Amino acid sequence: MSYKIIGDSCTDLTQSMKRDKRVCIVPLTLSVGGDTVVDDESFDQAAFLKKMRECSECPKSACPSPEAYMEAFEGAEEVYVVTLSSHLSGSYNSAELAKMLYLEKHPNKKIEVIDSRSAAAGQTLIAMKLMEEKEAGASFEETAERVRRFRDRLKTKFVLETLDNLRKNGRLSNITAALCSVLNIKPVMCGVEGQIEKLDQARGMTKALLKMIRYIEEDITDAKNRIFAITHCNCRERAEFVRDEVLKRVPFRDVVIMDAAGVSSMYANDGGIVVAY
């Protein structure tokens, strides 16, 4: 039975996934400084990061319309949708509405919408798990159940180079952001039930990344059967550093590194690292 995996554009894809015709991305729309940017293959990361630095307002995103999802549903008997955490975006609700409307006219279609409760690299791993289950011959129902179990044990962590967006959107006071900048303090963040929480902090990016890696060592289970995913925003060498340091400590089955697309670039900002496992 033919299948398609649809991700909203916070699903950062590996190069092989970008070439796979069974994988489709439905873009969010980003706005910064009065400009609107569609998060598709035309996204210019360097220009977008420059706009964010120069704009005093926090960048915003708009989720795909139900119509955009419904158009993507065409072309396969089974459809699986992976969205950004419903606590961070309306993408999940839009996809669910699209599913309801589409099934009214196509009641025999099989559509599963999965709230990743994550972002970026976390969505990548869910999409990869979907492909793994389908290639192993799992049924629609088996795939949905197994992927949800996988999602529930998925962990996401990230370290930010700059706190500018957190300051702009009011999650961090100007005074705190200024002190962190002067003292070179980098927060170590994590995702908990789809929401962002501060886990720790360190002075300097390298120390913060190593602290994040120590947390990974402490909470990882069954590493030999798991993939470690890294999304980086304009810092490939930093992502490779994280990969190498993690593999010194944890025997993951594989590691994948992705460039941040538009939504991930907005959240991680220049120099940010997001990991999932």
Salt bridges, closest charged atoms under 4 A:
ASP20 OD2 - ARG22 NH2 2.75
ASP35 OD2 - LYS51 NZ 3.37
GLU54 OE2 - LYS50 NZ 2.65
GLU78 OE1 - LYS134 NZ 2.78
GLU112 OE2 - ARG148 NH2 2.45
GLU132 OE2 - LYS129 NZ 3.38
GLU132 OE1 - ARG253 NH2 3.41
GLU133 OE2 - LYS129 NZ 2.85
GLU133 OE1 - ARG146 NH1 2.92
GLU135 OE2 - ARG22 NH1 2.72
GLU141 OE2 - LYS110 NZ 3.96
GLU145 OE2 - ARG149 NH1 2.96
ASP152 OD1 - ARG117 NH1 3.19
ASP152 OD1 - ARG151 NE 2.67
GLU161 OE2 - LYS186 NZ 3.05
GLU161 OE1 - ARG238 NH1 2.93
ASP164 OD1 - ARG167 NH2 2.70
ASP164 OD2 - LYS168 NZ 3.09
GLU193 OE1 - ARG117 NH1 3.94
ASP200 OD1 - LYS211 NZ 3.62
GLU217 OE2 - ARG249 NE 3.55
ASP219 OD2 - LYS157 NZ 2.72
GLU240 OE2 - ARG236 NE 3.07
ASP244 OD1 - ARG243 NE 2.95
GLU245 OE2 - LYS248 NZ 2.91
GLU245 OE1 - ARG249 NH1 2.85
ASP259 OD1 - HIS232 NE2 2.60
ASP270 OD2 - ARG53 NH1 3.39
